[in-house]
Amino acid sequence: MPQLLHLDCSAREAGSLTRGLSRQFVERWVAAHPGTTVRYRDLAAHPVPQVDTAWIAAAFDRTSPPGTRHAALAVSDELVDELLASEVIVVGSPVYNFTVPAVLKAWIDQVIRVGRTFLPGAFPSRGLAGGRKVVVLSSSMNDYLPPSPHVALDHFEPYLRTAFGFMGVDDLTVIRCSGGTEADIAASLARAEERMQQVIGGR
């Protein structure tokens, strides 16, 4: 059965736009694609470890003892296995300080793995996780889409495209919800609903 990996990143539990949007998207995707199994991770409630010295040594120093490498990379191996086992990855993430939350960055650091999700070589490296669809449901106070004056401050979508693209994933859709007023949010939610339906319907 196809698997969908659902990640939530918002520090807010109640009232989170991205949690609501990602949950809604997953429910609609499963209804449109019967038989899909869902693997869920709340990265805010249960953050993954930061990359540390032991992780780096285990990932890149092949002379270290196998037992040591396995222990240092156990969480990373689990996360990479989940990623590679999933045809669809759905991420609910707010924009924090112009980019992704630290908990999502930590997850990305754990899954960009030499020999697992990419092979080193001449730039760009060869990604090993291609063929997957990534859908990101995001929210922000400012609008970062053209012709907004805040476009140059957006390090959220460019970073995600670079990180997933490095792993070979080029099918990435970012559905944005933004605005400082209730009217702005309502309008962007309506646009997000329409875009979700297009993505689920394959358009």
N, C-alpha and C positions, 0 to 999 in steps of 0.2 A: 504494500500500500504506500502511496506517496506520503511524504512527511512534510509538515510545515513547522518551522522553528519560529516561535513568537517571543520577542524580547521587549520588555518594558524598561524604561530608563528614568522616568520622572521621579524626582524626590517627593513629589506630592502623591498622596494616595487618593483621598477624596477630592473631587473637583478637577482632576487632571484631564485636560483636553486630549493629550496624546494617548493616555491609557484608554479613554473612551473611544477614540478613533481607531486605535489598533485592535481593540476588542471587537468593535463593529466590523472592521475589515475582515478579521479572522472568521467571525461567525458567517459573514456573507460568502467568503471564499469556500468554507467547508460546505455550506448549503449548495453552492454552485459546482463543487467538485466532491461528490460523495465518495467516502472511503478514505479521505485525507485524515491522517492522524496528526495531532498537534502536540508539540513539545514546547513547554512554556518555561521561561526564565524571567524572574523579576530581578534585574541587575541592581536596582536601587535597594531593595529589601535584602538581597543576598549578593553583595558585590563579589566579583571574582578577584583573586589576588593580583597585586601589581607585579610586573616583571622585576626580578631582583638578580643579584649576582649569581646565585645558584641556578636560576633559570637560564641565564645567558650562557653560563659555562656548560650546562647540560645540552642546550640547543645547538651550540656552535663548536664545542670542544669534544671531538669524538674520542679523545684519549681518556676522558673521565670514566670511572667505573660504571658499568651498565646499571647497577642497582641505584647508584646515586642519580644518574640521568633519569631513570624511571620515576623516582620519588619527586624530583624537582619539576618534572613535566607532566605529572599525573593529571592535574586540573586542566592544563593546556590540551593534553591528549583527549580528555573527555569532551571539551568544548569543540575541538577540531572534528572529532568523530560526529558530534551532533550536527555541525555545519555541513560536513560532507554527506551525511545521511539525509539531508533536507533538500527538497527541490525548490522550496519557497522559504524565504526568510522575511519576516515581517517585524519591523522595528518601530516602536512607539518612543519618540525622543523629542524633548524640548530642545530649544537652542539656549545654551548657557554661555554667556559672555562671548558671543559670536561664533561658537563652535559646539561640538558634541559634549555632553556631560562626561565627567571623569570616569564614571562607571562603564560607559560605552567605549571610551578610549581604552580602558583596561581590558575589556573583552576583545577588542580588535587586536591589541598587543599580544594577547594569548593565542589568537587564531592565525595570525600571520606567522607561519612556521616554515622555515626552510626544509624542503623535502616532503612537506605535508600539503601546504597550500601554495607554495611557489618553489621554483627552481632558480638558483642564482645563475647569472650569466651576463651577456651583453645587455645593456639597458634597452627596452624594459625587460625585466626578468620574466620568465615563463610562469604564468599563473596556472595552478592545478585545480582550481575550484570553479571553473567555468560551467556554463549550462544551467546556472541557477538564477531564479528571479528574486530580486531584493526589492521590497516596498517599504519605504520609510514614511511614517506619519509624524509630522513635526508641527510644533507650535512655537511662536515667538511674539514678542511685543511689537517689534518692528517688521515691516515688510521688506524682504531682501530681494524681491524680484524687480526687474526693470519695469518702469523707469524710476524706481525708488532711489532716493539719494543714498540709501544704505547698502546698495549692491556691493560696493567695494569692501564692506565690513563683513561680508558673509564668508566665514571659514567653515561652515557646517556642511553644506552640500558638496563644495569642492573637495573637502577632506574625505568625505564618505566615498565619492566617486574615485578618488585616488586610491584609497585603502582597499576597497572591494575590487577595483580594476587591477590592482597589483596582484590580487589572487586569481585573476582571470574572469571576474564577474563583470560583465558589461551591460547586463539587463537590470538597471537600477532606476526606480521611480521614486521621486520625493514628492509627497503630497503635503502642501504647506497650509497651515492655518495661522493667521496673524491678525494683529489689531489691538489697539489700546482701548477701544470703546465697544460697547455691546453690539452696536450696529455693524462695526467693522468685523467683529468676530462672527456674527450671524451670517454676514455675506461670505466670509472666507469658509465657514463651515458648509454653506450651500455649495460652493465651488469644490470643496473637498469631497462632499458626497457624490457629486457628479463625476469627479475624477476616479473615485473608488470604483464606481460602477463600470467606467470605461476599462479600468485595469482588470477587474474581475471578468469582464466580458471579452477581454482580449483585444481591445481597441486602443 
